[in-house]
């Protein structure tokens, strides 16, 4: 017999013998049901977390959305990160939505992990033009507003109740924050539009779903803005039964008492090259203190039940 094969066989026997002894030796026994539970936990699909940045230009993120997918529960949690959140690195302080204009992608992803307590597997950048095209491809979506959405420039008003939105309407609502809740108002609307679009997507047959995915996700333009391990991409595309998925929205609005507004002075330029000028900008800070996220993590943990 081949010498390497003999050595390999001995190693396998030793491993199996070790496992047997682990279960049987006094003082080290483990009930078989616990062992089964251990191996089930070891091999069960792991949650996947992707941060989606929605951009209308290259400078500021209009939306920062954490998508937390739990295969075991067939659930997707949408967790919005407030774009006005004030953060810092070792050199400067800034709003989290300046992630790309300041070239702070890695830092912001680390901050999001710290804020949520969830490990980030990767991120995706989506242009709002693509969102418009996706909604139109699905034939629009029906959403329900509990209060009016108003365009602060034209005065156009989308009243309370159910309305059918095409792609252009959806993008307008996604960006609209002319409301006492400000950004939290549009975060709730963003989640609702995503949920309604996903419901329309689930109604497509397999051929239509593949065509939709190929057009908007499996293409060079999207893939170059997707920073995610290829194995995870494969699992999402080919091992996910979307018909069973349920979406839950998590918005960290003022009702949670997790954030407060603050006015921060920032430099705006120089006068005569020797005198700087400042102005106050409105930002969000954790209620428990600047860059203190314990309460926020506990709230998110309770919402996603992990």
N, C-alpha and C positions, 0 to 999 in steps of 0.2 A: 504494500500500500504506500502511496506517496507520503513522504515524511511530513510535508506541510499539512496534508489532510489529517494525519494522525494528531498533530499538535492542535489543529483547529478543533477536532472532535473532543480532545481532552479539555480544552478551554470551555467548550459548550457544556460538557458534563459537570465541570467544576461550578459554572455559573448556576446551572439548574440545581445542583446539590446545595449551593449556598442559599438559593431561594427557598428550597425545601426546609433547610435547617432554620431559616429565619422564621418560618411559620410554626416549627415544631419544637425547637429547643425551649426548655423551661426558662422563664424569665424574659424570653425574647419572642414569645409567640404573638402572632397577630391573627385575629379571626379572619377566616376566608372572606367574609362579607366586607370587612374593612379593606382587605387587599383588593377585592374587586372594585370597591369604590375608589381606591387609590389609582388603579390603572384606568378606570373610566375617566377620572378627572385629568389624568396625564394625557390621554389621547383625545379628549373632547376638543372641539374647535375653540380657539382662543378669540376673545373680542378683538375687533379691529377699530382703530380710531383714526379718522382722517380730518384734518382741518381744511375747510374750504374758504378761500378768499375770493369774494366777489368784487370785481373792479369795473369801474366805468372809465377810468383813466389809469395812467401808470404811477400816479403819485399816492393816492389814498384808497384804502379799502372801504367800499361801501357796506360790506358785510363780512363778518368773521364768524364762521359757523363750524362748530365741532360736530362731526357725525360719528356717533358711537354705536357700532353695530355689535350686537350680542347674538351670535348664531344659535347658541343653546336655547335662547328664549324667543328666537325669530323676531327680535325687536331692534328698531333703530331709534336712537335718542338724538334729537336735534338740540344742541346746546349753544346758544348765541353768546359770544364774548362781546361785551359792550365796546363799540369802536372808540368811544371817548375815554376809555380807561387810561389813567395816567400811570406810566411805568418808567423804569430807569435801568440803565446799565451802570458801569463803573465811571462813565464819563459824562452822561447827560440824561435828562428826563424828557419824555415826549409821549404823545398819544399812541396807543397801540395800533391805530389805523395808519400810522406812518411807516409801517413795517417795510414797505418796498422803497419808498422815497429815501429812507435812511439806511437801506441795505441791512436790515436787522432781522432777517428771516429766522436764523437759528436761535437768536435771543428770544424772539417772540414765541416760537414754538416751545422753548423751555419755560417761558412765563406761563403759557397756556397749560402746560403740564402741572406747574406749581399751583395755578388758580383752580384747576378742576380735579387734580389728583389722579388724572387718567394719562397713561402713557400714549404719546402720539406716534403712530406708525408712519405717517407721511402727510403730505399736503397737496392740494390741487388749487390752481388759480383759474377762475372762470370769469370770462368777460360777460358783462350784462347783455351784450349783443347776442351772445350764444343763448342766454336765458330766453330772450325774446323769440329767437328762432325755435327753440325747443317747445315753448308754449304754443306757438303757432302750429308746429308740426303735430301736436296733440289735439289740435282743434280748439284751443283755449281752455280755460278753467272757470268753474263756478265757485265763487267765494262768498262768504257772509260776513258783513261788517256790523259790529255792535254800535259803532259811532261813525260819523262822516269822516271821509278823507278829503282834505282840501288842498288844492294847489295854491301855494302862497303867492305866486306870481300872477296867474290868470284869474284866480278865484273859482276855477272849476271845482265842483263838489261831487264826490261819489257818496251818495247817501247811505244810511244804514239799511241793512237788509241784504238780500242775495243779488249778486250781479255777475254777468258773464264777462270775463276779461280775455282779450286777445294778448299777444305777446307784448305789444307796446304798452297796453294798459297795465299789464302785470309788472313790467319794469318800472313804470311810473309809481305804482303802489309800493313796490319793493324799496324805492328810494325816498318815499314820502315820509317826513317826520314832523310835519306841521300839525302838531298835536301836543296837549299838555304833557303826555308821556314821552315826547321826543323820540329818541332812537328806539325805546322799548316798544313804541307803537308800530314802527316799521319792522322790528324784529318779529313781533307776533304775526304781522301780515306776511313776512317772508316765509315763516314756518307754514302758515296756512296754504300759501301758494305751492310750496314744495309738496305738502301732503296731498293737495288736490291734483297736482300734476302726476304724482306717483299713482294715485287711484286711476287716472286715465291710462297711464302706462300699463298697469296690471290688466286692463281690459283688452290690450292688444294680443293678437295671437303670436305664436312663437316666431314666425317669420317676420312679422311687423316689429316685434321687440328687438330682434337681431338687427334689423335694418336701422332702427332708431339708435341702438347702441353703436353700431358701426359709423353712423353719420356724425354723432355728437361726442363719442368717447373713444372709439377705436380709430383714431386718426392722428396724423402727425402733429396737428396744431394743439390738440388736447394733451397728447402724451408728452409733449415737450414742456408742458406746465405741470405735469404730474410727477411728484417726487414720492414714489412708493415702490417697495420691493415687488419684483415681478411675480413672485410666488403668491403674494397677497392679492395682486391684480387678478391672477388666474383663479384664485379661490372665489373672489367676488363675482367674476364674470361667469364661471362655469359650475360653481358649486352652491350658488345661492338660489333658493326657491322663492322668488319675489312674491308669489301668490300668497305665501304664508306670513310675509313681513307686516309688522305693525309699527307705526311711527308715533313717538311720543315727543311732544314739544316741551322744552325746558327754557323759559325766559327768566332771566335774573332781574326782574323789574323792581320798581320802588316798593311794591307790596311785600317783597321778601325782606325788606329792611337791610339788605346786604351792601348797598351802595349809597353814597351821598354825593351831592354836587359840590364843587369847590371852584373858586376863581384863582387862577394861577397867572402871575405876571411873566410875560416873556418879552425878550428883546425883539424889536421890529426893524432896527436899522440904526444908522448914525446920522447925526446932523453936524455939518462942518468938520466931519472926520474925527471929532473928539468927544462928542456927547451922544450917548446911546438913548434911545427912546424905548418905552415898554407899553404893552397893552395887556389887559386881562383876558384870558380865554377860559371858557367853561369846560371843566373836566369832571370825570367820575373817579371817586376814591372809595376803597372798601370802608365800610362803616367802622370797622375795628382798627383802622389805621392804614397809612400808606404802605402798599405792598404786603399787607397782612391778609392772608387768604384762608385761614383756618375755618371760619364760619361758612365761607363760600364752598369750600371742599365738602364740609359736612352736609350742607344743603343739597349739593349735587349727588352726593353718595346716597342720600335718602330718596332722591328722585329716581335714580336709576337702579336702586336696590342691589348694590354690589357690596 
